[in-house]
Structure formats: C-alpha cells, structure tokens
Amino acid sequence: MSDYPEHDKMMKVKDQAQIIGDFLDWLPTTRRYVLACFDGDCLDFVDDGVIGRLLDQYFDIDSDKVELEKRQMLVAIRSANADLGPGIVGG
C-alpha cells in the first residue's frame, strides 16, 4: 500500500464505480424515479454530487480523506520538482 490508502481504495474500484455511475446518470433520462434521500430531502433527479456521494458510500470511500491525500500528493510533486532546480516548468 502507498502513502495514500484512501486514494488506493478509490482507484481499486474505479471501473466498477464508473459503470454504476453511468447507470445512475442514465436512469433518470428514461424514467422518473426518486432515487435518493439525503437528510430527509428526496430527489427525483440524480446529479453528479448525489452520484458521487452514493458511490463513496457504497464503496466506503471517505471523500475528505481523498481530498487530503490529493493535497499531500501535490505537495510531494512540488517538492520533487523544486529539488530538480531551475529550468523545470513551474519550478
């Protein structure tokens, strides 16, 4: 496992999540369904935010941890580029 375990977990289920997400995105185009309720609000449509939350919940992904790991990755990349010295784009 890498230094980014939540990201690793997310990448492991990426293909499955894409298929489920595509289905959830397609579903309201063919029928009108109430597909999700969050905090008592039932939605008769599915937007990207709802799909993302459903997929995170289904695959037990903590999106806050993923965001933190992405920021850590960015810091590591910037640090590695800074170590290369001048002449590097963005460095």
Secondary structure, 3 states (H helix, E strand, C coil): CCCCHHHHHHHHCHHHHHHHHHHHHHHHHHCCCCCEEECCEEECCCCHHHHHHHHHHHHCCCHHHHHHHHHHHHHHHHHHHHHHCCCCCCC
